[in-house]
Amino acid sequence: MQRDNGILISGDSMQNWSRPDEYFNWVAKWMMPRMGFISACNFGPGWLKMAKPDSSELMEKAMLNYDSLLPAHGSPIVENARKGFVLSAKRLQNRTKAIDNR
């Protein structure tokens, strides 16, 4: 992991679970994907619900200067983490716009 390109320690806000791991019980393996937790480069659904950031705040967080991410939940991202979270922030912005246009 190259420190020169920036390392972000994200806590609950930014997660990287591509699939349930061996520590998930069967209920969690079934429920967590349905709740939106199992996804690569994902803003934590629980954090989004509690913190209620607006889409510009998510993009600001995604655009910080980092290449690697150490999340509290999921696997570390050694490179290109920023790129993945910018795409995730854009998806959430588009989803918010679609809901606002209803």
C-alpha positions as CSV (number, residue, x, y, z in Angstrom):
1,M,0.0,0.0,0.0
2,Q,1.5,3.3,-1.1
3,R,1.2,6.0,1.5
4,D,2.2,8.7,-1.0
5,N,-1.1,8.4,-2.9
6,G,-3.1,8.8,0.3
7,I,-4.8,6.4,2.6
8,L,-8.2,7.0,4.0
9,I,-9.5,5.3,7.2
10,S,-13.2,5.6,6.8
11,G,-15.0,4.1,9.8
12,D,-18.6,3.2,9.1
13,S,-19.2,5.7,6.3
14,M,-17.4,3.9,3.5
15,Q,-17.5,0.1,3.2
16,N,-16.1,-2.5,0.9
17,W,-17.9,-5.9,1.2
18,S,-18.0,-7.7,-2.1
19,R,-19.6,-10.8,-0.5
20,P,-20.4,-12.0,3.0
21,D,-17.3,-13.5,4.7
22,E,-16.8,-16.6,6.9
23,Y,-17.7,-14.6,10.0
24,F,-21.3,-14.0,8.9
25,N,-23.9,-16.4,10.3
26,W,-26.6,-17.7,7.9
27,V,-29.1,-14.9,8.8
28,A,-26.6,-12.2,8.1
29,K,-25.5,-13.8,4.9
30,W,-29.2,-13.7,3.8
31,M,-30.2,-10.3,5.2
32,M,-27.1,-8.1,4.7
33,P,-27.3,-8.1,0.9
34,R,-31.0,-7.3,1.0
35,M,-30.3,-4.3,3.3
36,G,-27.7,-2.9,0.9
37,F,-24.6,-3.7,2.9
38,I,-22.9,-6.1,0.6
39,S,-21.4,-4.1,-2.2
40,A,-18.0,-2.9,-3.3
41,C,-17.1,0.7,-2.7
42,N,-20.3,1.3,-0.8
43,F,-21.4,4.2,1.4
44,G,-22.7,2.4,4.5
45,P,-26.5,2.2,4.5
46,G,-26.7,2.5,8.3
47,W,-24.4,5.5,8.3
48,L,-26.4,7.1,5.5
49,K,-29.6,6.6,7.5
50,M,-28.2,8.1,10.7
51,A,-25.9,10.9,9.3
52,K,-28.3,11.9,6.5
53,P,-25.6,13.6,4.3
54,D,-26.7,15.4,1.2
55,S,-25.4,14.3,-2.1
56,S,-22.8,17.1,-2.3
57,E,-21.3,16.0,1.0
58,L,-21.0,12.4,-0.3
59,M,-19.2,13.7,-3.3
60,E,-16.9,15.8,-1.2
61,K,-16.0,12.8,0.9
62,A,-15.5,10.6,-2.2
63,M,-13.2,13.3,-3.7
64,L,-10.8,13.5,-0.8
65,N,-7.1,12.8,-1.7
66,Y,-6.6,9.1,-1.3
67,D,-6.0,6.0,-3.4
68,S,-6.2,3.3,-0.7
69,L,-9.1,2.8,1.8
70,L,-9.1,1.1,5.2
71,P,-12.8,0.6,6.0
72,A,-14.3,-0.5,9.3
73,H,-16.4,-3.0,7.4
74,G,-15.2,-5.1,4.5
75,S,-11.8,-5.5,2.8
76,P,-9.2,-2.9,2.4
77,I,-8.9,-1.3,-1.1
78,V,-5.2,-1.1,-2.0
79,E,-5.6,1.1,-5.0
80,N,-8.2,3.1,-7.0
81,A,-10.5,3.4,-4.0
82,R,-11.3,7.1,-4.8
83,K,-12.4,6.2,-8.3
84,G,-14.8,3.5,-6.9
85,F,-16.3,5.9,-4.3
86,V,-16.8,8.7,-6.8
87,L,-18.8,6.3,-8.9
88,S,-20.8,5.3,-5.8
89,A,-21.5,8.9,-4.9
90,K,-22.7,9.6,-8.5
91,R,-25.1,6.6,-8.3
92,L,-26.5,7.9,-5.0
93,Q,-26.8,11.4,-6.5
94,N,-28.7,10.0,-9.5
95,R,-31.0,7.9,-7.2
96,T,-31.7,11.1,-5.1
97,K,-32.6,13.1,-8.3
98,A,-34.9,10.3,-9.5
99,I,-36.7,10.3,-6.2
100,D,-36.9,14.1,-6.1
101,N,-38.5,14.1,-9.6
102,R,-41.4,11.9,-8.6
